[in-house]
């Protein structure tokens, strides 16, 4: 992947905040590579989800790791225990940094066992940030979003997961449940003045970190910006206050 290797002439402490995860939610590997290049040294951590994974993004994940980046595979796994375990074993072999699965207790326990001894951080997805109380009711849940998030956070903690994914709106309450060491990864981050899109439970970067988030996932505010590097830099500078 050309031009995506980090500029080692600039001190990492000045250019990289691994708490910022930029979502490569674009249709093709070529577009993802171009976005990484345009962002340059303003971000080191990138998320690959379904859209890009199904277009060759798993190969890109290996390339990103080889060029010194960190990779978050947002696959939201959920299946029978054996299938989850075998999938996690293969992801461990890829050497990526984070992997999501839905926060169902059996699936999480199978994944934790499969990843034991590796550096892979397993994240339990609690409630999608695009869902509100009406969406949960329609899906048959007798919980509010916060109630379900907290229930699943406790289950993720008990299963030995590395962290959870939740809205920043629930991060403070979740931190009280999972303690200081588990990762709390919050999508739905929208800097002040940006469009919320299809996200329903959002916060600014500063609000999310104040609430207890450890990592922020930012997609369209960076990828759709006319200058992605400047957009990432602005977020990073806001994060540097915390």
C-alpha positions, 0 to 999 in steps of 0.5 A: 500500500503506497504512501500509507506508512507512518512518517517516522521522522515525526515523534509518535507522541506528537502525531498519534493518539491511538484512542482515535479510531477512524472508520474506513467505511468506504466501498473499495480497498482503493478508496480506503487506501487513498483515505489512509494516505490523505489522513497521513500521520493524523491517525494510526488506528483504523476500523474495517467493517462489513462493507470494506471486509466484503470488498477485500478489506481483510487483505487490507487489514494485513497491509495496514498492520505491516505498515505500522497501523493498528486495526479494529475488525468490526465483524460483530460475530454471533453464531454457535460456540464452535463457529465463533471460536474458529473464527476468532482463532483465525482473526488471532492469526491475522494479528489485528488489535480489536474484534467485535462480537455481539455481547451474548454470554455463550458467544463471548465465553467461546471467543475469550477461550479461543483468544486466550494467550493472544493480544487480541482485544475482544469487544462485546457490542451492546446496543447499536448506536443507531437504535433507540427505545422504540427500535428495541421494543420493535425487536422484542426487548423489554429493556431501555437502551441503557438497561440492555447496555448495562446488562451486557456490559456486566456479562462481558466483564464476567466473560473476561472480554477485553472491552465493550462497544456502547454509546458514549451516552452510557459510558459513565454508567458502564465504566462503573460496572466494568472497572478501569481496565476494560476498553470502552469503545464508543461509535456515534462520535460527532464533533460539534456542528457535524451531521448526526446521519443515522446515529441516534445516541451521539456525543462530541469527542470531549463529552465521550472521553469525559464520560469514560470512553477509552477509544472513539470511533469516528467515520463520516466526520473524517472520511467525508470531510474535504480535508480528512487530515484536518478533520482528524487533527481537530478531533485529536486536538480536542481529545488531547485535553483529556 
